[in-house]
Amino acid sequence: MKTVPLALMLLALTSVANAQHAGHGSARAQPYAGLDGRAVPSLSTEELDGLWNGRGLAMALPAELNGYPGPLHVLELADRLQLTPDQTHQTEALVTAMRKETIDIGQAVIAAESQLDRTFKERRATPETIEAETKAVGAARAALRAAHLRYHLVMAKMLNEHQIAEYRSARGYRTP
């Protein structure tokens, strides 16, 4: 992993400070104003809600856009896909399992992001704490994304080719 040389960081900070001092940017609204009041500053309200409730948050797009349907969306399209009663039952069970797993992992993401924020808020940030805590955030996010992707794999195996093609059409995707 490359680190930014201290001289480069100081130069960048000096440039920002000079621009603000000269009046550039001080009259404009700052893009992060108000974010410090959020429950977890690094997470939007939508993302926090999605993590808390096991929503996909577009984490499975590589699967979704390449012919691996999402279980929740399959249930929403059950009639159009002409799911059999067995497929419907299995998909419902898949959605339940997916939600349980992803809610648990989503809470780990929230906890890791909260810890990173606390480290800075309490002025305990060091290169070592940043390294460890960003790795924890990354690992939790990776686990969450992998979980969502795995459920798309399982779902695709439960459907036939016609159902997958119909799913893609219903979702507005181009044919592969």
VEXBANU-675591 format. One record per residue (C-alpha): residue in one letter; z, x, y; residue number from 1. Coordinates in pm, 1 decimal. Last residue first. Layout:
REM VEXBANU-675591
<setor><residu>A</residu><Z>Z</Z><X>X</X><Y>Y</Y><num>NUM</num></setor>
...
REM end
This chain:
REM VEXBANU-675591
<setor><residu>P</residu><Z>-2266.6</Z><X>-2714.3</X><Y>-1048.1</Y><num>176</num></setor>
<setor><residu>T</residu><Z>-2316.6</Z><X>-3070.3</X><Y>-923.7</Y><num>175</num></setor>
<setor><residu>R</residu><Z>-2210.8</Z><X>-3112.7</X><Y>-565.3</Y><num>174</num></setor>
<setor><residu>Y</residu><Z>-1865.9</Z><X>-3248.8</X><Y>-500.5</Y><num>173</num></setor>
<setor><residu>G</residu><Z>-1798.5</Z><X>-3588.2</X><Y>-344.7</Y><num>172</num></setor>
<setor><residu>R</residu><Z>-1473.6</Z><X>-3666.1</X><Y>-526.6</Y><num>171</num></setor>
<setor><residu>A</residu><Z>-1633.6</Z><X>-3958.2</X><Y>-709.9</Y><num>170</num></setor>
<setor><residu>S</residu><Z>-1929.8</Z><X>-3739.4</X><Y>-808.7</Y><num>169</num></setor>
<setor><residu>R</residu><Z>-1706.9</Z><X>-3463.6</X><Y>-942.7</Y><num>168</num></setor>
<setor><residu>Y</residu><Z>-1502.0</Z><X>-3718.5</X><Y>-1136.9</Y><num>167</num></setor>
<setor><residu>E</residu><Z>-1817.8</Z><X>-3875.2</X><Y>-1279.9</Y><num>166</num></setor>
<setor><residu>A</residu><Z>-1935.6</Z><X>-3533.6</X><Y>-1398.7</Y><num>165</num></setor>
<setor><residu>I</residu><Z>-1592.1</Z><X>-3468.8</X><Y>-1552.8</Y><num>164</num></setor>
<setor><residu>Q</residu><Z>-1598.0</Z><X>-3808.9</X><Y>-1723.2</Y><num>163</num></setor>
<setor><residu>H</residu><Z>-1948.6</Z><X>-3745.9</X><Y>-1860.7</Y><num>162</num></setor>
<setor><residu>E</residu><Z>-1846.4</Z><X>-3403.8</X><Y>-1992.5</Y><num>161</num></setor>
<setor><residu>N</residu><Z>-1546.7</Z><X>-3542.0</X><Y>-2183.0</Y><num>160</num></setor>
<setor><residu>L</residu><Z>-1192.1</Z><X>-3532.6</X><Y>-2054.3</Y><num>159</num></setor>
<setor><residu>M</residu><Z>-870.6</Z><X>-3397.2</X><Y>-2207.9</Y><num>158</num></setor>
<setor><residu>K</residu><Z>-980.2</Z><X>-3033.0</X><Y>-2190.9</Y><num>157</num></setor>
<setor><residu>A</residu><Z>-1034.4</Z><X>-3064.0</X><Y>-1816.2</Y><num>156</num></setor>
<setor><residu>M</residu><Z>-678.8</Z><X>-3190.6</X><Y>-1771.9</Y><num>155</num></setor>
<setor><residu>V</residu><Z>-529.2</Z><X>-2888.5</X><Y>-1946.3</Y><num>154</num></setor>
<setor><residu>L</residu><Z>-718.2</Z><X>-2649.4</X><Y>-1721.7</Y><num>153</num></setor>
<setor><residu>H</residu><Z>-624.0</Z><X>-2848.1</X><Y>-1409.6</Y><num>152</num></setor>
<setor><residu>Y</residu><Z>-260.4</Z><X>-2828.8</X><Y>-1516.1</Y><num>151</num></setor>
<setor><residu>R</residu><Z>-288.1</Z><X>-2450.5</X><Y>-1541.1</Y><num>150</num></setor>
<setor><residu>L</residu><Z>-421.3</Z><X>-2426.1</X><Y>-1183.2</Y><num>149</num></setor>
<setor><residu>H</residu><Z>-118.7</Z><X>-2608.3</X><Y>-1041.6</Y><num>148</num></setor>
<setor><residu>A</residu><Z>117.6</Z><X>-2379.3</X><Y>-1234.0</Y><num>147</num></setor>
<setor><residu>A</residu><Z>-70.7</Z><X>-2066.9</X><Y>-1127.9</Y><num>146</num></setor>
<setor><residu>R</residu><Z>-45.1</Z><X>-2171.7</X><Y>-763.5</Y><num>145</num></setor>
<setor><residu>L</residu><Z>328.9</Z><X>-2224.8</X><Y>-790.4</Y><num>144</num></setor>
<setor><residu>A</residu><Z>387.7</Z><X>-1895.7</X><Y>-970.6</Y><num>143</num></setor>
<setor><residu>A</residu><Z>182.3</Z><X>-1712.7</X><Y>-707.2</Y><num>142</num></setor>
<setor><residu>R</residu><Z>381.2</Z><X>-1876.9</X><Y>-426.9</Y><num>141</num></setor>
<setor><residu>A</residu><Z>709.9</Z><X>-1774.7</X><Y>-589.3</Y><num>140</num></setor>
<setor><residu>A</residu><Z>586.1</Z><X>-1419.5</X><Y>-645.3</Y><num>139</num></setor>
<setor><residu>G</residu><Z>458.6</Z><X>-1391.9</X><Y>-288.8</Y><num>138</num></setor>
<setor><residu>V</residu><Z>785.6</Z><X>-1513.3</X><Y>-137.8</Y><num>137</num></setor>
<setor><residu>A</residu><Z>983.3</Z><X>-1271.7</X><Y>-356.6</Y><num>136</num></setor>
<setor><residu>K</residu><Z>744.5</Z><X>-986.9</X><Y>-267.1</Y><num>135</num></setor>
<setor><residu>T</residu><Z>791.4</Z><X>-1078.1</X><Y>99.3</Y><num>134</num></setor>
<setor><residu>E</residu><Z>1166.1</Z><X>-1050.1</X><Y>43.8</Y><num>133</num></setor>
<setor><residu>A</residu><Z>1162.8</Z><X>-711.4</X><Y>-122.2</Y><num>132</num></setor>
<setor><residu>E</residu><Z>923.4</Z><X>-543.1</X><Y>120.3</Y><num>131</num></setor>
<setor><residu>I</residu><Z>1087.7</Z><X>-699.1</X><Y>425.5</Y><num>130</num></setor>
<setor><residu>T</residu><Z>1430.1</Z><X>-595.6</X><Y>301.1</Y><num>129</num></setor>
<setor><residu>E</residu><Z>1309.7</Z><X>-235.9</X><Y>249.8</Y><num>128</num></setor>
<setor><residu>P</residu><Z>1127.2</Z><X>-207.3</X><Y>583.4</Y><num>127</num></setor>
<setor><residu>T</residu><Z>1444.3</Z><X>-333.1</X><Y>748.0</Y><num>126</num></setor>
<setor><residu>A</residu><Z>1535.6</Z><X>-680.9</X><Y>865.6</Y><num>125</num></setor>
<setor><residu>R</residu><Z>1908.4</Z><X>-751.6</X><Y>900.3</Y><num>124</num></setor>
<setor><residu>R</residu><Z>1887.2</Z><X>-901.0</X><Y>1251.2</Y><num>123</num></setor>
<setor><residu>E</residu><Z>2051.9</Z><X>-1227.8</X><Y>1140.4</Y><num>122</num></setor>
<setor><residu>K</residu><Z>1744.2</Z><X>-1428.5</X><Y>1240.7</Y><num>121</num></setor>
<setor><residu>F</residu><Z>1517.3</Z><X>-1174.0</X><Y>1072.2</Y><num>120</num></setor>
<setor><residu>T</residu><Z>1696.6</Z><X>-1189.7</X><Y>738.9</Y><num>119</num></setor>
<setor><residu>R</residu><Z>1741.1</Z><X>-1563.8</X><Y>779.2</Y><num>118</num></setor>
<setor><residu>D</residu><Z>1362.5</Z><X>-1612.3</X><Y>806.3</Y><num>117</num></setor>
<setor><residu>L</residu><Z>1303.6</Z><X>-1411.8</X><Y>488.3</Y><num>116</num></setor>
<setor><residu>Q</residu><Z>1572.5</Z><X>-1613.4</X><Y>311.1</Y><num>115</num></setor>
<setor><residu>S</residu><Z>1416.3</Z><X>-1941.1</X><Y>422.5</Y><num>114</num></setor>
<setor><residu>E</residu><Z>1075.4</Z><X>-1831.7</X><Y>291.6</Y><num>113</num></setor>
<setor><residu>A</residu><Z>1235.0</Z><X>-1743.8</X><Y>-43.5</Y><num>112</num></setor>
<setor><residu>A</residu><Z>1427.5</Z><X>-2071.4</X><Y>-61.3</Y><num>111</num></setor>
<setor><residu>I</residu><Z>1120.8</Z><X>-2278.0</X><Y>28.8</Y><num>110</num></setor>
<setor><residu>V</residu><Z>911.8</Z><X>-2095.7</X><Y>-232.3</Y><num>109</num></setor>
<setor><residu>A</residu><Z>1187.6</Z><X>-2149.8</X><Y>-493.4</Y><num>108</num></setor>
<setor><residu>Q</residu><Z>1191.2</Z><X>-2519.1</X><Y>-400.7</Y><num>107</num></setor>
<setor><residu>G</residu><Z>818.1</Z><X>-2527.9</X><Y>-465.6</Y><num>106</num></setor>
<setor><residu>I</residu><Z>880.8</Z><X>-2376.8</X><Y>-809.3</Y><num>105</num></setor>
<setor><residu>D</residu><Z>1115.4</Z><X>-2660.8</X><Y>-904.4</Y><num>104</num></setor>
<setor><residu>I</residu><Z>887.6</Z><X>-2920.5</X><Y>-749.0</Y><num>103</num></setor>
<setor><residu>T</residu><Z>591.0</Z><X>-2763.0</X><Y>-929.5</Y><num>102</num></setor>
<setor><residu>E</residu><Z>749.8</Z><X>-2792.4</X><Y>-1272.0</Y><num>101</num></setor>
<setor><residu>K</residu><Z>870.1</Z><X>-3149.8</X><Y>-1233.2</Y><num>100</num></setor>
<setor><residu>R</residu><Z>547.8</Z><X>-3262.8</X><Y>-1067.5</Y><num>99</num></setor>
<setor><residu>M</residu><Z>330.5</Z><X>-3102.7</X><Y>-1336.4</Y><num>98</num></setor>
<setor><residu>A</residu><Z>534.8</Z><X>-3256.4</X><Y>-1618.6</Y><num>97</num></setor>
<setor><residu>T</residu><Z>506.8</Z><X>-3604.4</X><Y>-1467.5</Y><num>96</num></setor>
<setor><residu>V</residu><Z>136.4</Z><X>-3560.9</X><Y>-1393.6</Y><num>95</num></setor>
<setor><residu>L</residu><Z>73.8</Z><X>-3440.4</X><Y>-1750.2</Y><num>94</num></setor>
<setor><residu>A</residu><Z>262.9</Z><X>-3737.9</X><Y>-1895.1</Y><num>93</num></setor>
<setor><residu>E</residu><Z>49.4</Z><X>-3974.1</X><Y>-1685.9</Y><num>92</num></setor>
<setor><residu>T</residu><Z>-260.5</Z><X>-3788.3</X><Y>-1804.6</Y><num>91</num></setor>
<setor><residu>Q</residu><Z>-157.3</Z><X>-3823.6</X><Y>-2169.5</Y><num>90</num></setor>
<setor><residu>H</residu><Z>-97.8</Z><X>-4199.5</X><Y>-2127.9</Y><num>89</num></setor>
<setor><residu>T</residu><Z>-428.3</Z><X>-4249.6</X><Y>-1946.9</Y><num>88</num></setor>
<setor><residu>Q</residu><Z>-615.5</Z><X>-4042.7</X><Y>-2205.4</Y><num>87</num></setor>
<setor><residu>D</residu><Z>-459.4</Z><X>-4250.1</X><Y>-2485.4</Y><num>86</num></setor>
<setor><residu>P</residu><Z>-547.8</Z><X>-4577.3</X><Y>-2311.0</Y><num>85</num></setor>
<setor><residu>T</residu><Z>-904.8</Z><X>-4449.2</X><Y>-2278.4</Y><num>84</num></setor>
<setor><residu>L</residu><Z>-1012.8</Z><X>-4336.0</X><Y>-1934.8</Y><num>83</num></setor>
<setor><residu>Q</residu><Z>-1318.3</Z><X>-4512.2</X><Y>-1798.6</Y><num>82</num></setor>
<setor><residu>L</residu><Z>-1373.7</Z><X>-4248.6</X><Y>-1529.5</Y><num>81</num></setor>
<setor><residu>R</residu><Z>-1416.5</Z><X>-4521.0</X><Y>-1267.2</Y><num>80</num></setor>
<setor><residu>D</residu><Z>-1110.1</Z><X>-4702.2</X><Y>-1395.5</Y><num>79</num></setor>
<setor><residu>A</residu><Z>-891.1</Z><X>-4389.9</X><Y>-1407.9</Y><num>78</num></setor>
<setor><residu>L</residu><Z>-993.4</Z><X>-4260.8</X><Y>-1063.3</Y><num>77</num></setor>
<setor><residu>E</residu><Z>-640.5</Z><X>-4235.8</X><Y>-920.1</Y><num>76</num></setor>
<setor><residu>L</residu><Z>-523.2</Z><X>-4109.4</X><Y>-1259.6</Y><num>75</num></setor>
<setor><residu>V</residu><Z>-788.7</Z><X>-3836.5</X><Y>-1251.9</Y><num>74</num></setor>
<setor><residu>H</residu><Z>-677.7</Z><X>-3747.3</X><Y>-898.6</Y><num>73</num></setor>
<setor><residu>L</residu><Z>-322.4</Z><X>-3692.5</X><Y>-1022.2</Y><num>72</num></setor>
<setor><residu>P</residu><Z>-440.8</Z><X>-3481.9</X><Y>-1315.6</Y><num>71</num></setor>
<setor><residu>G</residu><Z>-666.4</Z><X>-3252.9</X><Y>-1111.0</Y><num>70</num></setor>
<setor><residu>P</residu><Z>-1016.8</Z><X>-3207.2</X><Y>-1242.6</Y><num>69</num></setor>
<setor><residu>Y</residu><Z>-1153.9</Z><X>-2871.0</X><Y>-1360.1</Y><num>68</num></setor>
<setor><residu>G</residu><Z>-1522.0</Z><X>-2872.8</X><Y>-1264.8</Y><num>67</num></setor>
<setor><residu>N</residu><Z>-1551.8</Z><X>-2580.9</X><Y>-1026.3</Y><num>66</num></setor>
<setor><residu>L</residu><Z>-1421.7</Z><X>-2729.6</X><Y>-702.1</Y><num>65</num></setor>
<setor><residu>E</residu><Z>-1091.5</Z><X>-2840.0</X><Y>-853.0</Y><num>64</num></setor>
<setor><residu>A</residu><Z>-1028.0</Z><X>-2515.2</X><Y>-1040.4</Y><num>63</num></setor>
<setor><residu>P</residu><Z>-1080.3</Z><X>-2277.9</X><Y>-748.2</Y><num>62</num></setor>
<setor><residu>L</residu><Z>-917.6</Z><X>-2540.6</X><Y>-522.9</Y><num>61</num></setor>
<setor><residu>A</residu><Z>-590.5</Z><X>-2539.5</X><Y>-716.1</Y><num>60</num></setor>
<setor><residu>M</residu><Z>-361.4</Z><X>-2441.8</X><Y>-430.8</Y><num>59</num></setor>
<setor><residu>A</residu><Z>-504.2</Z><X>-2712.4</X><Y>-203.5</Y><num>58</num></setor>
<setor><residu>L</residu><Z>-151.2</Z><X>-2823.3</X><Y>-107.5</Y><num>57</num></setor>
<setor><residu>G</residu><Z>-100.4</Z><X>-2942.3</X><Y>-466.0</Y><num>56</num></setor>
<setor><residu>R</residu><Z>195.7</Z><X>-3171.7</X><Y>-410.3</Y><num>55</num></setor>
<setor><residu>G</residu><Z>523.0</Z><X>-3107.2</X><Y>-593.2</Y><num>54</num></setor>
<setor><residu>N</residu><Z>746.5</Z><X>-3309.2</X><Y>-360.1</Y><num>53</num></setor>
<setor><residu>W</residu><Z>946.3</Z><X>-3033.9</X><Y>-186.7</Y><num>52</num></setor>
<setor><residu>L</residu><Z>646.6</Z><X>-2803.9</X><Y>-167.0</Y><num>51</num></setor>
<setor><residu>G</residu><Z>430.8</Z><X>-3078.8</X><Y>-19.1</Y><num>50</num></setor>
<setor><residu>D</residu><Z>697.7</Z><X>-3182.8</X><Y>231.8</Y><num>49</num></setor>
<setor><residu>L</residu><Z>744.4</Z><X>-2821.9</X><Y>343.3</Y><num>48</num></setor>
<setor><residu>E</residu><Z>368.9</Z><X>-2776.2</X><Y>369.9</Y><num>47</num></setor>
<setor><residu>E</residu><Z>326.3</Z><X>-3090.2</X><Y>580.7</Y><num>46</num></setor>
<setor><residu>T</residu><Z>620.2</Z><X>-3001.1</X><Y>807.4</Y><num>45</num></setor>
<setor><residu>S</residu><Z>469.6</Z><X>-2656.9</X><Y>854.2</Y><num>44</num></setor>
<setor><residu>L</residu><Z>641.6</Z><X>-2362.7</X><Y>687.8</Y><num>43</num></setor>
<setor><residu>S</residu><Z>720.6</Z><X>-2028.2</X><Y>857.0</Y><num>42</num></setor>
<setor><residu>P</residu><Z>991.8</Z><X>-2180.7</X><Y>1075.4</Y><num>41</num></setor>
<setor><residu>V</residu><Z>1185.1</Z><X>-2337.2</X><Y>786.3</Y><num>40</num></setor>
<setor><residu>A</residu><Z>1359.3</Z><X>-2642.9</X><Y>931.3</Y><num>39</num></setor>
<setor><residu>R</residu><Z>1135.4</Z><X>-2623.8</X><Y>1237.5</Y><num>38</num></setor>
<setor><residu>G</residu><Z>1281.9</Z><X>-2536.3</X><Y>1577.5</Y><num>37</num></setor>
<setor><residu>D</residu><Z>1133.3</Z><X>-2187.6</X><Y>1590.3</Y><num>36</num></setor>
<setor><residu>L</residu><Z>788.4</Z><X>-2345.3</X><Y>1568.5</Y><num>35</num></setor>
<setor><residu>G</residu><Z>835.8</Z><X>-2486.0</X><Y>1918.4</Y><num>34</num></setor>
<setor><residu>A</residu><Z>620.5</Z><X>-2229.0</X><Y>2094.4</Y><num>33</num></setor>
<setor><residu>Y</residu><Z>413.2</Z><X>-2042.2</X><Y>1836.5</Y><num>32</num></setor>
<setor><residu>P</residu><Z>75.0</Z><X>-2076.4</X><Y>2010.0</Y><num>31</num></setor>
<setor><residu>Q</residu><Z>209.7</Z><X>-1990.7</X><Y>2356.2</Y><num>30</num></setor>
<setor><residu>A</residu><Z>103.6</Z><X>-2230.2</X><Y>2628.5</Y><num>29</num></setor>
<setor><residu>R</residu><Z>-89.9</Z><X>-2045.8</X><Y>2896.1</Y><num>28</num></setor>
<setor><residu>A</residu><Z>61.6</Z><X>-1913.9</X><Y>3218.5</Y><num>27</num></setor>
<setor><residu>S</residu><Z>209.3</Z><X>-1603.8</X><Y>3051.5</Y><num>26</num></setor>
<setor><residu>G</residu><Z>-111.2</Z><X>-1529.1</X><Y>2863.0</Y><num>25</num></setor>
<setor><residu>H</residu><Z>-249.8</Z><X>-1273.8</X><Y>3101.5</Y><num>24</num></setor>
<setor><residu>G</residu><Z>-8.9</Z><X>-1244.3</X><Y>3393.0</Y><num>23</num></setor>
<setor><residu>A</residu><Z>-21.2</Z><X>-866.9</X><Y>3424.3</Y><num>22</num></setor>
<setor><residu>H</residu><Z>313.7</Z><X>-846.2</X><Y>3246.4</Y><num>21</num></setor>
<setor><residu>Q</residu><Z>173.6</Z><X>-1039.3</X><Y>2952.0</Y><num>20</num></setor>
<setor><residu>A</residu><Z>-124.2</Z><X>-803.6</X><Y>2920.4</Y><num>19</num></setor>
<setor><residu>N</residu><Z>99.3</Z><X>-497.9</X><Y>2958.7</Y><num>18</num></setor>
<setor><residu>A</residu><Z>341.0</Z><X>-621.9</X><Y>2688.9</Y><num>17</num></setor>
<setor><residu>V</residu><Z>56.4</Z><X>-691.6</X><Y>2449.3</Y><num>16</num></setor>
<setor><residu>S</residu><Z>-99.4</Z><X>-350.0</X><Y>2509.7</Y><num>15</num></setor>
<setor><residu>T</residu><Z>238.6</Z><X>-176.8</X><Y>2470.7</Y><num>14</num></setor>
<setor><residu>L</residu><Z>298.6</Z><X>-356.6</X><Y>2140.7</Y><num>13</num></setor>
<setor><residu>A</residu><Z>-40.7</Z><X>-247.5</X><Y>2009.1</Y><num>12</num></setor>
<setor><residu>L</residu><Z>16.0</Z><X>114.3</X><Y>2116.8</Y><num>11</num></setor>
<setor><residu>L</residu><Z>361.8</Z><X>114.9</X><Y>1959.8</Y><num>10</num></setor>
<setor><residu>M</residu><Z>220.4</Z><X>-13.8</X><Y>1629.0</Y><num>9</num></setor>
<setor><residu>L</residu><Z>-54.1</Z><X>250.1</X><Y>1635.8</Y><num>8</num></setor>
<setor><residu>A</residu><Z>198.8</Z><X>528.1</X><Y>1702.0</Y><num>7</num></setor>
<setor><residu>L</residu><Z>420.9</Z><X>405.3</X><Y>1418.5</Y><num>6</num></setor>
<setor><residu>P</residu><Z>141.4</Z><X>438.4</X><Y>1166.0</Y><num>5</num></setor>
<setor><residu>V</residu><Z>59.6</Z><X>112.4</X><Y>990.0</Y><num>4</num></setor>
<setor><residu>T</residu><Z>152.1</Z><X>133.9</X><Y>625.5</Y><num>3</num></setor>
<setor><residu>K</residu><Z>-93.4</Z><X>136.9</X><Y>341.7</Y><num>2</num></setor>
<setor><residu>M</residu><Z>0.0</Z><X>0.0</X><Y>0.0</Y><num>1</num></setor>
REM end
